[in-house]
Amino acid sequence: MNAPLRIVIAALLAAPAAGGATETGTMMCAKGIVSIGTTAGEVLAKCGQPATATSREDRRVAREWQSSGGRRLTTVSIDDWIFNFGPNQFQYQVILENGRVVRIESLDYGY
């Protein structure tokens, strides 16, 4: 079995029963598969524009310590996109941080 087919089968097996969000890690779109690490531009090219999109910034403590012994705060740009592929397919929520996919969740059926 070739690798793309295994990915599609894995994504289908991870699809939830109706009624809640399930983290899937991949999403099948008309022009390709989106997974963790995919850039925002690639998501748009493969899936088109999201049905809804929100953006925010989050301040986080950087993991590395500064020479003074204090912690450094960094700002992370977070985008939350919902893709609606119609009533016969699941909707997907895609979370991007600094322009890269970090989480994909399968939601209820679209509309």
TIRO-605092 format. One record per residue: x, y, z of N, C-alpha, C in turn; chain. Coordinates in steps of 0.02 Angstrom, whole numbers, plus 50000, padded with zeros to 5 digits. Layout:
+-------+-------+-------+-------+-------+-------+-------+-------+-------+----+
|  n.px |  n.py |  n.pz | ca.px | ca.py | ca.pz |  c.px |  c.py |  c.pz | ch |
+-------+-------+-------+-------+-------+-------+-------+-------+-------+----+
|     X |     Y |     Z |     X |     Y |     Z |     X |     Y |     Z |  A |
...
+-------+-------+-------+-------+-------+-------+-------+-------+-------+----+
***
This chain:
+-------+-------+-------+-------+-------+-------+-------+-------+-------+----+
|  n.px |  n.py |  n.pz | ca.px | ca.py | ca.pz |  c.px |  c.py |  c.pz | ch |
+-------+-------+-------+-------+-------+-------+-------+-------+-------+----+
| 50043 | 49941 | 50000 | 50000 | 50000 | 50000 | 50045 | 50062 | 50000 |  A |
| 50030 | 50110 | 49956 | 50073 | 50169 | 49953 | 50059 | 50217 | 50011 |  A |
| 50107 | 50261 | 50024 | 50103 | 50306 | 50083 | 50042 | 50352 | 50082 |  A |
| 50025 | 50386 | 50025 | 49967 | 50430 | 50027 | 49902 | 50392 | 50044 |  A |
| 49895 | 50332 | 50018 | 49834 | 50293 | 50033 | 49831 | 50274 | 50107 |  A |
| 49889 | 50257 | 50137 | 49890 | 50241 | 50208 | 49869 | 50301 | 50250 |  A |
| 49891 | 50361 | 50229 | 49873 | 50422 | 50265 | 49797 | 50434 | 50261 |  A |
| 49769 | 50425 | 50202 | 49697 | 50435 | 50194 | 49658 | 50385 | 50236 |  A |
| 49679 | 50323 | 50235 | 49645 | 50271 | 50275 | 49650 | 50288 | 50349 |  A |
| 49709 | 50309 | 50371 | 49718 | 50328 | 50442 | 49673 | 50386 | 50460 |  A |
| 49667 | 50435 | 50416 | 49624 | 50493 | 50429 | 49551 | 50471 | 50434 |  A |
| 49530 | 50426 | 50391 | 49461 | 50402 | 50392 | 49446 | 50362 | 50456 |  A |
| 49493 | 50322 | 50477 | 49484 | 50283 | 50538 | 49481 | 50327 | 50600 |  A |
| 49515 | 50385 | 50596 | 49516 | 50431 | 50653 | 49455 | 50475 | 50656 |  A |
| 49412 | 50474 | 50604 | 49352 | 50516 | 50601 | 49306 | 50497 | 50659 |  A |
| 49278 | 50546 | 50693 | 49236 | 50533 | 50751 | 49164 | 50516 | 50733 |  A |
| 49130 | 50487 | 50780 | 49058 | 50482 | 50774 | 49030 | 50551 | 50786 |  A |
| 48972 | 50566 | 50760 | 48943 | 50633 | 50767 | 48936 | 50650 | 50841 |  A |
| 48948 | 50714 | 50858 | 48935 | 50735 | 50926 | 48993 | 50766 | 50963 |  A |
| 49053 | 50769 | 50934 | 49107 | 50801 | 50971 | 49169 | 50809 | 50929 |  A |
| 49215 | 50848 | 50955 | 49278 | 50859 | 50921 | 49327 | 50804 | 50938 |  A |
| 49366 | 50784 | 50888 | 49417 | 50734 | 50898 | 49480 | 50757 | 50863 |  A |
| 49536 | 50757 | 50898 | 49598 | 50776 | 50867 | 49619 | 50723 | 50817 |  A |
| 49632 | 50743 | 50755 | 49649 | 50696 | 50703 | 49720 | 50701 | 50678 |  A |
| 49748 | 50761 | 50677 | 49816 | 50770 | 50653 | 49822 | 50776 | 50578 |  A |
| 49769 | 50757 | 50541 | 49769 | 50765 | 50468 | 49699 | 50785 | 50445 |  A |
| 49698 | 50815 | 50386 | 49634 | 50837 | 50356 | 49640 | 50828 | 50281 |  A |
| 49591 | 50797 | 50251 | 49589 | 50786 | 50179 | 49551 | 50844 | 50146 |  A |
| 49582 | 50877 | 50098 | 49551 | 50932 | 50061 | 49550 | 50914 | 49987 |  A |
| 49516 | 50955 | 49948 | 49508 | 50941 | 49876 | 49576 | 50937 | 49841 |  A |
| 49624 | 50976 | 49863 | 49689 | 50978 | 49829 | 49746 | 50948 | 49868 |  A |
| 49731 | 50907 | 49918 | 49785 | 50874 | 49955 | 49771 | 50865 | 50029 |  A |
| 49819 | 50836 | 50062 | 49814 | 50821 | 50133 | 49852 | 50874 | 50173 |  A |
| 49821 | 50897 | 50227 | 49851 | 50945 | 50273 | 49867 | 50907 | 50337 |  A |
| 49927 | 50920 | 50365 | 49946 | 50887 | 50427 | 49984 | 50936 | 50471 |  A |
| 50002 | 50914 | 50530 | 50039 | 50955 | 50577 | 50104 | 50979 | 50543 |  A |
| 50118 | 51044 | 50549 | 50178 | 51072 | 50519 | 50167 | 51105 | 50452 |  A |
| 50108 | 51094 | 50421 | 50093 | 51126 | 50358 | 50088 | 51201 | 50368 |  A |
| 50112 | 51240 | 50318 | 50108 | 51313 | 50324 | 50038 | 51338 | 50308 |  A |
| 50023 | 51398 | 50330 | 49958 | 51429 | 50316 | 49945 | 51435 | 50241 |  A |
| 49996 | 51453 | 50203 | 49989 | 51459 | 50131 | 49972 | 51392 | 50098 |  A |
| 50003 | 51339 | 50122 | 49988 | 51272 | 50095 | 49917 | 51251 | 50111 |  A |
| 49894 | 51267 | 50172 | 49825 | 51250 | 50192 | 49776 | 51286 | 50145 |  A |
| 49787 | 51350 | 50134 | 49742 | 51388 | 50090 | 49744 | 51362 | 50019 |  A |
| 49803 | 51342 | 49995 | 49809 | 51316 | 49927 | 49773 | 51249 | 49920 |  A |
| 49776 | 51207 | 49971 | 49745 | 51141 | 49968 | 49671 | 51141 | 49985 |  A |
| 49649 | 51186 | 50030 | 49582 | 51183 | 50057 | 49538 | 51244 | 50040 |  A |
| 49568 | 51296 | 50014 | 49530 | 51358 | 50002 | 49523 | 51398 | 50066 |  A |
| 49482 | 51449 | 50063 | 49471 | 51492 | 50121 | 49429 | 51457 | 50175 |  A |
| 49445 | 51468 | 50238 | 49404 | 51438 | 50292 | 49336 | 51472 | 50295 |  A |
| 49287 | 51435 | 50322 | 49219 | 51463 | 50332 | 49221 | 51518 | 50385 |  A |
| 49261 | 51508 | 50437 | 49271 | 51560 | 50488 | 49345 | 51561 | 50505 |  A |
| 49368 | 51620 | 50526 | 49438 | 51628 | 50545 | 49443 | 51681 | 50600 |  A |
| 49478 | 51664 | 50653 | 49492 | 51712 | 50706 | 49567 | 51713 | 50718 |  A |
| 49592 | 51769 | 50741 | 49664 | 51776 | 50756 | 49672 | 51809 | 50824 |  A |
| 49726 | 51790 | 50858 | 49742 | 51822 | 50921 | 49816 | 51813 | 50934 |  A |
| 49841 | 51846 | 50984 | 49910 | 51838 | 51004 | 49913 | 51813 | 51076 |  A |
| 49962 | 51772 | 51090 | 49971 | 51744 | 51157 | 50043 | 51757 | 51178 |  A |
| 50051 | 51780 | 51239 | 50119 | 51790 | 51266 | 50138 | 51729 | 51307 |  A |
| 50197 | 51702 | 51292 | 50220 | 51642 | 51326 | 50291 | 51651 | 51350 |  A |
| 50309 | 51614 | 51401 | 50377 | 51615 | 51427 | 50420 | 51572 | 51381 |  A |
| 50475 | 51601 | 51357 | 50521 | 51564 | 51314 | 50555 | 51509 | 51356 |  A |
| 50572 | 51455 | 51324 | 50603 | 51399 | 51360 | 50675 | 51414 | 51383 |  A |
| 50710 | 51452 | 51342 | 50780 | 51465 | 51360 | 50784 | 51522 | 51412 |  A |
| 50833 | 51518 | 51453 | 50843 | 51569 | 51505 | 50891 | 51622 | 51478 |  A |
| 50879 | 51684 | 51496 | 50925 | 51738 | 51479 | 50984 | 51736 | 51527 |  A |
| 51038 | 51769 | 51507 | 51099 | 51767 | 51549 | 51087 | 51796 | 51618 |  A |
| 51037 | 51839 | 51626 | 51023 | 51869 | 51691 | 50985 | 51821 | 51738 |  A |
| 50966 | 51764 | 51712 | 50929 | 51716 | 51753 | 50854 | 51725 | 51750 |  A |
| 50830 | 51777 | 51715 | 50758 | 51787 | 51708 | 50731 | 51750 | 51647 |  A |
| 50667 | 51754 | 51639 | 50635 | 51722 | 51582 | 50615 | 51774 | 51531 |  A |
| 50616 | 51754 | 51469 | 50599 | 51800 | 51415 | 50529 | 51782 | 51389 |  A |
| 50487 | 51833 | 51381 | 50420 | 51822 | 51353 | 50423 | 51828 | 51277 |  A |
| 50387 | 51784 | 51243 | 50380 | 51788 | 51171 | 50307 | 51794 | 51153 |  A |
| 50293 | 51822 | 51095 | 50224 | 51829 | 51071 | 50213 | 51778 | 51015 |  A |
| 50160 | 51740 | 51022 | 50142 | 51689 | 50973 | 50077 | 51711 | 50938 |  A |
| 50078 | 51712 | 50872 | 50019 | 51728 | 50832 | 49979 | 51663 | 50823 |  A |
| 49915 | 51664 | 50844 | 49873 | 51604 | 50840 | 49814 | 51617 | 50794 |  A |
| 49805 | 51573 | 50745 | 49747 | 51577 | 50700 | 49704 | 51515 | 50711 |  A |
| 49640 | 51524 | 50714 | 49591 | 51470 | 50724 | 49545 | 51471 | 50664 |  A |
| 49552 | 51420 | 50621 | 49513 | 51416 | 50560 | 49465 | 51357 | 50563 |  A |
| 49404 | 51367 | 50539 | 49355 | 51313 | 50533 | 49340 | 51304 | 50458 |  A |
| 49348 | 51242 | 50435 | 49332 | 51225 | 50366 | 49268 | 51184 | 50365 |  A |
| 49222 | 51205 | 50322 | 49157 | 51173 | 50315 | 49153 | 51145 | 50244 |  A |
| 49153 | 51079 | 50237 | 49153 | 51046 | 50172 | 49084 | 51021 | 50152 |  A |
| 49032 | 51045 | 50186 | 48963 | 51026 | 50167 | 48932 | 50976 | 50214 |  A |
| 48867 | 50963 | 50205 | 48829 | 50921 | 50252 | 48848 | 50847 | 50252 |  A |
| 48883 | 50824 | 50202 | 48902 | 50753 | 50200 | 48972 | 50739 | 50224 |  A |
| 49006 | 50792 | 50247 | 49075 | 50785 | 50271 | 49083 | 50821 | 50338 |  A |
| 49134 | 50800 | 50375 | 49147 | 50832 | 50439 | 49178 | 50901 | 50428 |  A |
| 49166 | 50946 | 50474 | 49201 | 51010 | 50476 | 49267 | 50997 | 50513 |  A |
| 49315 | 51041 | 50500 | 49380 | 51034 | 50533 | 49400 | 51101 | 50563 |  A |
| 49429 | 51098 | 50622 | 49458 | 51157 | 50654 | 49533 | 51149 | 50649 |  A |
| 49565 | 51201 | 50622 | 49637 | 51200 | 50614 | 49667 | 51258 | 50655 |  A |
| 49713 | 51241 | 50700 | 49746 | 51291 | 50741 | 49817 | 51300 | 50714 |  A |
| 49835 | 51362 | 50699 | 49902 | 51378 | 50675 | 49936 | 51424 | 50725 |  A |
| 50000 | 51412 | 50736 | 50041 | 51455 | 50777 | 50099 | 51480 | 50735 |  A |
| 50105 | 51546 | 50731 | 50157 | 51578 | 50690 | 50157 | 51549 | 50619 |  A |
| 50097 | 51538 | 50591 | 50091 | 51519 | 50522 | 50099 | 51446 | 50506 |  A |
| 50101 | 51402 | 50556 | 50107 | 51330 | 50545 | 50053 | 51293 | 50585 |  A |
| 50027 | 51240 | 50555 | 49975 | 51199 | 50587 | 50005 | 51163 | 50648 |  A |
| 49971 | 51171 | 50706 | 49992 | 51136 | 50766 | 49939 | 51087 | 50791 |  A |
| 49877 | 51095 | 50767 | 49823 | 51051 | 50789 | 49768 | 51050 | 50737 |  A |
| 49739 | 50991 | 50726 | 49682 | 50982 | 50681 | 49631 | 50940 | 50718 |  A |
| 49569 | 50965 | 50721 | 49515 | 50929 | 50754 | 49457 | 50919 | 50705 |  A |
| 49429 | 50859 | 50706 | 49370 | 50844 | 50667 | 49309 | 50862 | 50710 |  A |
| 49263 | 50900 | 50681 | 49203 | 50922 | 50716 | 49142 | 50884 | 50690 |  A |
| 49082 | 50909 | 50704 | 49021 | 50880 | 50679 | 49016 | 50890 | 50603 |  A |
| 48964 | 50861 | 50574 | 48952 | 50869 | 50502 | 48941 | 50943 | 50485 |  A |
| 48959 | 50961 | 50424 | 48951 | 51030 | 50401 | 48879 | 51047 | 50385 |  A |
| 48870 | 51103 | 50354 | 48803 | 51127 | 50337 | 48801 | 51150 | 50265 |  A |
+-------+-------+-------+-------+-------+-------+-------+-------+-------+----+
***
